[in-house]
């Protein structure tokens, strides 16, 4: 249905028909007047990607539409999304906003422990394109100047514009599972130290935990599943969408089942910038009402799920993990 339709063209109707928000662009507190500056991963799969002109991905398209609705130009700071065991996107978001690199960071979970005053005083910045450079005294060549750790401030999150969900993968030609318990003796791969890994550990009976195969987390997880021959995997749906886009010949496919534990996703801003948060909330509301987001997501290869709650998700406990099946 969406073949041949560009990602941004699907949002043109929303941008042109929506009424402007109450706060004028001149009243908004942004780093650059009349400009919304967002930080996005340079190589973020189906969510964001840098191009020679502009960008791509669902978060890029949403950011473009929101800025236009707010009467602002869009500027993107492309950050390096080095996904490894030591990376912490939440801390990086706090650092990016505190350092003043961007006004807003899309893709932020609406989770109680991910907003407000953090339990850490400083956080490390990721690398970004066009970061300051200096002469390396050893080589005489220019090198990036690392800002390192910065003091952080409380962060707020907007209303949700999508929902992150956990699903099951199975091999093409295999029997589609209807849930984590529907394994029929098949092994299921999970990522160590992740929510999906915790769910599998808690919700699978101790006598059946030999069916759970724990692999290293990060960008290589799905490649490991692809080549290992494991028949099932419990994954973040958007991560599989990115894998499928990068590797169309994948032998894996996504089951219809979704785990009831999911996370609404909003946009992070500094907590003391209430006018910007309110303006973004108004624009997000109009974008959801337009009904365009599923088509925008489909055009980029993202399996879209709408946000479900007006409230932040409370901190997950073992009792929560055990009860939500």
N, C-alpha and C positions, 0 to 999 in steps of 0.2 A: 504493500500500500504506500510505503514511504519511499520507494525506490526513485532515485533521481531528485529527491527533495533535499535541499540543503538544510543544515541544522539551524542556521540563523533565520532563514526565510519562514520557518514555521512559527517564529515568534513575532513576525512583523505586525500581524493583526493585533496581537496583545499590546505591543509597544505603541501603536498608533491610535488604538481605540481607548486605552485606559486613561482615566482622568489623572492629572498630576496629584501627587500627595500634598498634604496641607503645607508642610514645611518647604519653602522655596530652596532651590539649590544654593542660593547665596547665604541662607541661614544655616546650612549644614556645616558641621565642623569636619573638614577633610584636609588631608595633608597638602593637597594642591587644590586651590579654589576651583569649584565647578567640575571637579574630577573625582570619580570613585576609583581608588587604587586598591586592587585586590592581589593577594599572593596566591599563586596556583603552582602545583607541581609541573615542571617542564615536561616530564614524561609520565603522566598520570593515567595511562590507559584510556578507558572510555570516559573518564571524568575530565581530563584536561591534557592538553599537549601544545607545545609551542610550534608554530609554523613560521616560515619566512615572512609571511604577512598575516598578522593576527594569530589566531589559535584555533583549537578544536576541542571537542569534548563537551560533556553535559554541563559541568560547572562553568566552563567558559561561556557557553551559550546562555545559561541562566544569568551569569554576571553581566553579560552584554545587555540582556533584556531589562534587568533590574536597573542598571545605570541609566538606560534610555528613559525608562519610566520615571525615574527620579529627576530627570532633566540634567544629567551629568554625563560627561565623557568618561570612558573607561580606560584605565591604565592598568597593565598587568605586570607584576614583578614575578618572573619565573624562577622558582626555587628548585633546587636539586632534591629530588625525593629519593634519598639513599635508604632504601628499606633494608634494614638489617636488625640483628637482635638488640642492638644498643639504641636504635632510633626511637624517638618518642614524639609523635606528631602533636600531642597535646602541649607538651612543654615547648615545642618549636613554635606553636601558634602564640602562646603567651610571649615568647621572646620576639617574634616578628612584630606583634602589635606594640609591645613596650618600646622596642627600638625605633618605631616610627617608620618601618619599611612599607607598611600598607595600612589602609583604613579598615580592611575587613579580610577575613580568611574563610572562604566557603568550605563546606565539608566538615563542619564541626559538630560533634555529637551533642544532642540535647540530653545530657547526663549530669546529674547533680554534682558529681565530683570533678567535672570538666569545666565548670564555670565558677565565678566568684573569686575570692581570694585564695590563691593556691597554697599548698603546704610546703612550697619551696620558694626561696627568696630570689633565686637567680636561675636562668635557663640559657642553654646554648642555641645560637642561631645556626640555621642550615646555610649552606652556600646558596648564592643566587647569581643569576646572570647579570653582568655589568656591575658587580660589586667592586669597591675601590681596589686599586692595585698599587704596588710599590716595587722599587727595584730590589731584587734579591742580591745581597752583597756577595754571595758566593758565585752566582752565575752571571750577574749583570743583566738578567732578563726580568721582565715584569712578572709579578706573581700576585695572586689575590691576597688582599689584606683581610685576615680573619678577625671579625669583631669579637668572637669568643662568647663568654657569658655576659648577660645583661641583667639588670634588676627588672623584675616583672611587676605587673599591676593587675588588679582584678579584671576579669574578662566576663562579658555577657554573651548570650547567644540569641539569635533571632528565632522567630517561629520556624517550623520545619518546612522544607520544600521537597523533601523526599524521605524515604525510609531505607535504612540499611537492613538487609535480611540475611539469614543463614539458611542455606539449602543443601541438598544432597546431590552429588554427582554419581553417575553410573556409566558403565561402558555401553557404547552403541551395540545394540543387539542383545543386551542383557535385560533382566527383569527390572522394571522401574520400582524403586523402593517408595513406600508410602510413609516413611518416617524412620527415625534412627533405630527403632526397635525392629523394623522390617528388613533385617539383614539376611536371614536364612543361612546363617553360617558364614556369610561373606565378610572379609576384613574391610574395615573402613579407616582411611587415612585422615589424620587431623594434625593441626599445627600445634607444636608445643608452646605453652604460655599464652594462648589466645582464648577468647571467649568460647569459640567453637570447641577447642580442645577441652576446656573445663566442662562444658555441657556433656561431651561424650564420656568423660571420666566419671562424672557424677550420675548420669542417667542410664548408663549401661550397668547391668548387674555385675557384681564382683566375679561371679563364675564365668561371665562372658567377656571379661576385659581383655582376654587374649585376642579378641577380634579387633581391638583398637591398636592401630599402628601410629605411633607418634613420630612426626618428621620435623626437621628444623623449620622455623617460621621464616617468612620473607618472600621475596619475589620468586625464588626458585621452587617454592612448595609445589605448585601445580605442575611444573615441569617434572619434578620427581614423581608425582602421581602419574603423570602421562607415561613415563618410561618404565615405571616399576611394575605395572600390571595390576596394581591394587584395584579391585572391582568397584569400590565405593570411596567417597571422600565427603567430609563435612566442611563446607566452605562459605565464605562471604560471597554472596551472589555477584556483586560488582567485580570482585577479583576474578571470578570465572569469566565474566563478560570480557574483561581485558585480555585474559588468556586466549579466549576463543577468537578475539579480534586479531591478536598477534599470530595465532596458529590455527587458521581455518580448518586444517586437516585433523584437528583434534579427534580422538576416539572417545572423548568424554561428552556427556550431555547432562543438562540440568533437569532434575525431577521437578514435578509440580509442587511437591510438598515444601512447606516453609516451617521452620521452627517458630513457636510462638514468641520467643524472645527476639526482639528486633530493636532498632534504635532509630528514632527520628533524627534527621540531619538538618542543621541550620547553618547560619553564618556567624562567625565570631567577630566581635568588636570590643573595644575597650569599654568597661562598664560605665565609665564616666561620660561616655558619648551617647547619652540617651536620645538626642534628636536623630542621630544616624541610625540607631537601632529601630526607632519608631518609623522612620522613612523606609527602611528596608522591609520591615514587617508589613507595611501597607502595600509595597510593591509585590512582595511574595504572595500576599493574599489575592491580589488582582491576577497574578500569574497562575495561581492554583484555580481560580474561578474560570479563567479563560479555557481550561481544559486542554491546553496545548502540550503540557509536559510529557505525557506518555508518548506522543508522536516525536517530540524532540529527543527523548531517550531512545526510542526505537531507531531513529535515524543514525544515532551514534553507536548502536549496538548494546545499549544499557537496558537491562531488565528492570523497568521502573516499578516502584511501589510508592504509593502516596503516604504522606505522614499521617499518623493516627491519633496523636494526643496533643492537647494544648499544654500539658504539664511536662516538666522534666522527668526523665526516668530516674527513679530512686536508685541508690547504690545497690548493686546486686549482692545477694548473700547466698550461702550454700542452700539455705531453705528455699530461696526463690528458684535456684537452679533445679532443685529436686522436684519442686511442685509444678513448674511450667514445662509440660511435655507436649 
